[in-house]
Amino acid sequence: MTKEENHPMDERERELNDILRVRREKLAYLQEKGKNPFVIEKYERTHYSQEIIHNFEQLEGKRASLAGRIMSKRGHGKAGFAHIQDMQGKIQIYVRMDQIGEEAYEEYKTYDIGDIVGVEGEIFRTKKGEISIKVDKMQLLTKSLQPLPEKWHGLKDQELRYRQRYIDLIVNPEVKDVFIKRTKIIKKIREFLDDRGYLEVETPILNTIAGGANARPFITHHNTLDIDMYLRIANELYLKRLIVGGFDKVYEMGRMFRNEGMDPKHNPEYTAIELYEAYGDYHTVMKITEELVEYIAKEVLETTKITYGDLEIELKAPWKRVSMHELVAEKTGIDFMKAQSDEEARKLAKNLDKIENIDQLTKGKIINAAFEEYCESDIIQPTFVLHHPVDVSPLAKRNPNNPEVTNRFEAFICGREIANGFSELNDPIDQKQRFIAQLKDREAGDDEAHMMDEDFINALEVGLPPTGGLGIGIDRLIMILTNTHSIRDVLLFPTMKPENK
């Protein structure tokens, strides 16, 4: 057995090293001739690839100037074809020695796939019917020193695609469509809220208290103040302070940070929007949620009927509404609301094998755990799940007809939570008691329990009007609207563990 057979990577590594060496030699050759592409600062373009293709009848015979990356190259002798790729897509170029000159053509023959070029010439259609540019001027704008993945293999390794997104966007151009839609969706969210009188604001990302949600924060240290600080897990408490201060409708969209697990639905940093409307309630923001999603679908996708995997989803409002404890009773056959104590609820839950650590759970936490384990994944069509237990809703107003639950909802599509909202708790005495209960959970080892925020209590004592609040997970919503199944597919640069070099 040869050395190469023993070490199959050796041959490939040598081949790659040869490619890297040759490309650098080509660059050195150009630099010696005074044609260093890296000193070029600007290139004037008149058209993009798809603009020419879609408007060929009007543009045929006219001149165009384009720039893009060489994605394929063929031909020999005194003429050749190549495809260049720009922001919009690909277009063929036709290069002939008698058109661009012998010296320029000799340089063109040294160009590699991945090089970025600027071309000028006449728009025409080849004998085979392909819309092309007949080049009479050509300039190397950037020399690519690294080879792109071979076209018959492509960039298939999912981890590598996330890690080297710049290559993913080049060799898998369909990926770009998801992120173009993402930008359009975010733009339409702002448009929807701005048109309804909401004011976009900014609140701190560095917090002295990790508040507004139950989650484990990222901790950093401020050297000048000599204090630990937290990257925000939510912007809720600051936004409600603004409602106290007299703003009636506010929203903020931006990055949140939670030091938690990573899976297809979770990334440590993600985009969310929270909005608050004074003198509204959870019904107010439920209506906003379903109307907003319907609006985005119509504006960006031009339909309210979408496909997610093999499921057909209708996003048109109004959406179904159902109480959490009713869903749990339907799926498990147990109506926990009839339990008169935590102990009685624990006895009932002993028959549910998916719920762990039952002896440590309250009645409300058992209902919430049963919902997550037995109900959540089966909610396919857009649905508002209402009336979460007080135990898991430290910032929501109690339901006046059943003080064990809150006027809160979560919106689900395809088994995934995309939004959370409620009638905001504005009773400072009740709020402080709930914070105290959360502190006991922290002392018992729950590092996701809410911290005490004395200044927020003070704001509530000044007076928070009745308010409806809403949070939407932007990444998850975009996943639904673009038929993607991992949050990493809608984040340009998802969090990755550093490569072990």
N, C-alpha and C positions, 0 to 999 in steps of 0.2 A: 504494500500500500504506500502510495506516495505521500509526501509531506502535505501536498495540497488536499489530498483526500482526507488526511487526518485533521486538517484545519481548513474547512471549506471557506471560512471567512477571510483567510489570508489572501486568496486570489482576488476576491472582491475588493478587499482593502487596497491591494496593490493597484487594481484598476482605477479605484476612486482617486488614489494618490496621483496616478498618471494624469487623470482628467484635471485635477486641481493644478498640477504643475503646468500642463499644456495651456490652460486658460490664463494662468499668470504670465506665461511666456508670450502669449498673444497680446496681453495688455502691455507688457514691456516693449514689444515690437511697435505698437501704436504710439506709446509714449516717446520712444526714440525718434519717431517720425514727426513729433510735435502734434500728435492727434490724441492727446490724453482725454478720454471721454469724461473723466471726473472733474474737469475744470469747466464744463458747460453748465451754465446757470439757468438757462431758459430756452424753451422751444415753443414757437407759436403754432397752435393747432387751429384748424378751421372746422373740422368735423370729427364725429365719433363713428365707430364702425357700424352700429345698428342704425344710426341716423341715415347713413348712406344706403344701407340695404333696404330700409323701409321706404325711402324716398328716391329710389333709383330712377324711376321714370322722369323725375324732375331734374335729377343730378347727372344723368348719363352724359358723358363727354366733357363735363366740367372738371376743374382742378380741385384737389383737396389736399390738405396737410393733416396727417395723423401721427400719433405716437403710441407705441405700445410694446409689449414684450413678445419676442419671437417664440411661438409655441410649436411650430413645425417648420421643416425646411427640406426641400427636395430639388432635384435637378442637377445638371452637370454641364460642362462645356461653357457656352456663352450666355446661358439663360437659366433662370430658376424661379421656383415659386416658394412662397413662405406664407404662414399665417401669423398675424400679429394680434394680440389680445389687449384691449383697453378696458376701461370701466364698464362699457356696455356689452362687450362680447368680442367676437373674432371677425376678421376680414382677411381675405387673401390679397397678397401683393405679388406682382409679376416684375421681376428684375432682369433686365437685359444689359449686356456689356455695352452695346451700341447706343443705349439710352443714357446710361449714367457714366460711361467712360471706363477705360480699361483699369486705371488705378483704383477707382472707387469699387469696381466690380471685384477686383482681387481682394480688396479689404472685406467686401461683403461675403466672399467665400470663407473668410476666417470667422465670421460671426457664428455664435453658438446659440442653441435653444436656451432661452432664459435671458439673453441680451435684450436691452431696451433700445429701440431705434425710433428715429423720426423719419417719415417718408413724405414725399410730395409727388403728385402725378395725376394722371387723368383717370376718371372713374369710367370703367367699361365692364362688359360682360364677356367672359371667355367663350371659346367655341363649345365648351362643355356646359355653359350656362351659369357659371359661378361669377357673381359680382366681385370685382377686384379693383385694385389700384395699379395702373401701369406706371411704375416708378421712374422718375427722371432725376430725382435728387434724394439722397439718403445719407443719414448721419447716425453714427453710433452715439447714444446718449449715456448709456451705462453698461459697463462690462460686467456680466454675471460671473462671479468667480466660483460659485457653487452650482453643480448640476441639479436640474429639477428631477423629480422621480420619473422613471421611465414610463412612457404613456401607457404601456400595456400592463404595468403594475400599478401605477398611480400612487397616491398617498392613501393607503387603506387602513393603516394602523391608527385606531381611534385615538389612543393616547397621544401619538405623535401629531395627529391632526390638531388636537387641542393645544399641544405644546408649541407647535410651529404653525400657528393659524395663518401667518403670512403665506406659507407655501400651500396650505389647504385652500385659501382663497384663489390662488393662481391655478392650481391643477384640478380643483373641484369647484368651478365657477358657480354652480347651482347653489352652493353654500351662501354666496353673496346675496341671493334673493331673500333669504331669511332675515338678514340684517338690514336690508333695504326696507322690508316690511316692518321690522322692529322700529326703525326710525319713523316711519309713517304712522304706526300705531301710537307711539309716544306723542307725536305731533297732534294727532286727532284727540287724544285724551286731554291735552291742554286746551285745544280748541273748544271741545265740549264744555269744559268747566269754565273757561274764560267767558264764553257766550252766556253762561248762566250766572254771571256776577261773582264768581269765586276769584279771590286774590292769591296769586302764587307768592309764597314767602320762602325764606331760608332760615333754618334753625341750626344750632350747633351740632357738629358731628362728634366732637370731643365733649364728653359729659363727666361731671363729677359723681353722678348717680346713674346706674344703668336702669332706666325706667321706661314704662310704656308697654311692657310685655313681659312674659315669663320666658326668659332665655338666658343662656350663659354668655357673658360678654367677653370681648377681647380687652385686655388690660394693658395700659401703657403708663409711662411716668412723665410728668411735666417737671423738668429740671428746675426752672426758675421758681415755681410755686412749691416744689418739693412735695408733690402729691400724686397719688395714683389717679389715673383718669380712665374712662371707658369709651371705646368706640360705640356709637349709639346702636341700640338694638331696635329702637323705634323713635319716632319724633312726636309721639302723641302728647306727652305732657307739656311740651313747649307750645304746640299748636293750641291746646286748650287754654293755656295762659293768654294767648292772643285773643281768644273768644272772651275771656274775662276782661281783657283790656278794651273791648269794644268793636273788634272786627267781627262781622257777622258770618262771613263765608271765607275760609282760608284753605289752601292746600299746599303740600310740598311733595315733590317727587325727587327721589335720589337714592343713594346707596345706603343700605343698612348692613350691619355686621353682627353675626352671631357665631360664637365659638362652639359649633356643634358638629354633628356628623355630616358626611358628604354622601349623597346618593342621587339618583336621577331627579329628585325633586328639591334637593338642597345644595346650595353653594355657600361657603362662609360669608361672602359678600354678594348682595343681590339688590335689585332695584324694587322699590315699593313706593306707593303713593298713599298718603293719608290726607283726608279732608274732613272738615268740621263745619256744620251749619247750625248757627244759633237759632233757637226756637223751632228746631226740627227734632225728630226722634228716629228710632231704628226703622220705622216704616218709610220715613223720608229718604234715608240713605239706601234702603233696599231698592226703592224706585230709581234712584240715581244709578245704582249698580247695573240693573238690568237694562236700563235705557242707554247707559254708556257703552256697554258691551254690544248691544244691538247697533248703535250708531257707528262704532268702530268697524264692525263686520260689514256694514253697508258701504262705508266710505273706503275701506282698504281692500276688502275682498269682493265687494259688490254683490253680496248675498248674505242671508242670515242662516242658511243651511250649509254646514261645513262637514268635512270628513275628518275624523281623528282615528287613525289606524283603520279598522274595518267598521267603525261606528259612524252613523250619521247623526249629527247633533243639530238641533234647531235652537238658535240663540234669541229668537224673537221674544220680546216681553209680551205678557207677564210670565214670570217663572213660577214653578211650583213652590209652595211653602208648607213645611211640616215641622212639628216639634221634635227635638232630639229624643226625649223620653218615649214618644210615640213610636219612632223608628226602632228604638232599642227593644220595646215591648213586642213589636211586630217581628223582629228578626230573632229574638232570643226566647220569646214567650214569657218573659218576666217583666212585670210592671213595677219598677223600682220605686216609683213615686208613692206606691202604697206602703212602702216600708216606713215605720214610725221612728226609726233610729239608724245610726250608722251600723250598729251591731246586727240589726235585722237585715239591712242591705247586704252585709258581708255574708250572712248565712245564705241568702238568695243567690249570691254571686258564686258560691262554692261549686255550682254546677257548670260554670263557664270556664272551660279549660284554657282559654286564650288570655285571661286576665291574670297578671302576676302580682305578687305581694298584696293580696286582697286584704290581709289583716292590717295593713298600714293605710288603707284607703278609707276616705269618708264616703258617704252615700253619693254625694255629687260627683266625686272623682271616679267612683265605680260606674256611674251612668256615662260619664265622658269616655272612660276606657272601653266600655262595652260598645259605645258608638264607633270609636276608632277601629276596634277589632272586628266588629260584626256588620257594620253598616256602611262605613265610608266608601269602600271600594266599589260598592254596588250602585252608587248614585251616578248615573250616566248623563241624563238630561239635566240642564241647568236647574238647580234646586237650592232654595234657602232653607237651611236647617236652623230652627229657632229654639230659643229658651234654654240656653246653656246654664248648668248649675252655677250658683254663686261661688262655690269652692274653686272653680277654674276661671272665674271672670271677675277679677279684683277691681276693674274699672268701670263695670257696667251697672246700670240701674236695675234694681229688683223689679220683678213683675208684680204689680199691685194685687193681682188675684192669686199669686202663688209666690210668696217671698223666698222660696228655696231656689227659684230660677231667676234668670235675668232677661231683660228685653234686649237680647243679643241674637245675632245670626252669623252663620258662616255660609258662603256660597260655594257650591261644589259643581264641577263639570267633569265628566269622565273619571270620577273617583278622586278628583284632586281639588283641594281647597284653593280657591282663587281670591276670596275676599272675606273680610271679617268686619262686622260693624255692630254698633249698639247705641241705645239711648245712654248717653254719658252720665255716669254717677256724678251728681253735683252736690251731694250732702257731705260736707267735710267731716262730720262726726262718724258717719258710716264708713267713709273712705279711710279715715285713720284706723278704724277698727280692722278693716280688711288688710291694710298694710301691716298692722301688728300681727295678724294671723299669718301673713306671708313671711314675716320675720321669724315666726316660730317654725315654719317649714324650712327656712334657711338654716336655723339652728339645728334642725333635725337632719340636715345633710342635703337638702334640695338647693343646689346652687343655681337653679333657674328661677327660684321664687323671687318675687318683686322686692326691691329695697324700699326702705322708708324715704320719702321725699317730703321733708318738712315745708320747703318753700311752695311745693304744689298744694299742700294742705292749706297753707296761708292764702294762696290764690283762690282756692275754693271758698275760704271764709270771707274773702272780699266779695265773692259772688259770681258763680258760673251760671248763666241762664240755661234753661232746658236746651240740650244740644244733641244732635245726631252726629255720630262719628263713623268713619269708614276707612278701612285699609285694604288695598288691593295689591297682591303680588304680581308685579308687572311681568316678570320673567315667566311665571306659570301661565298667565293669560296669553302671552305671546306663544308659548308652547302649544296651547290649544288652538290658537288662530293660525299657526303655521304647520300644524300636524307634525310636531317634533316631540320626541319622547324622553329627552334628557335635558335638564336645565343647561348643561354644558353646550348644547347645540344652539342655544339662543344667547349665549354670552361669548363675545368675541375672544376674551381671554379669561377662561375659568381658572379658579385656583388649582394649582398643580404642585405636587411634591417635586422638589428639585431633583434633576437627574443625578444618579450616582455615577460620577465620572471615574 
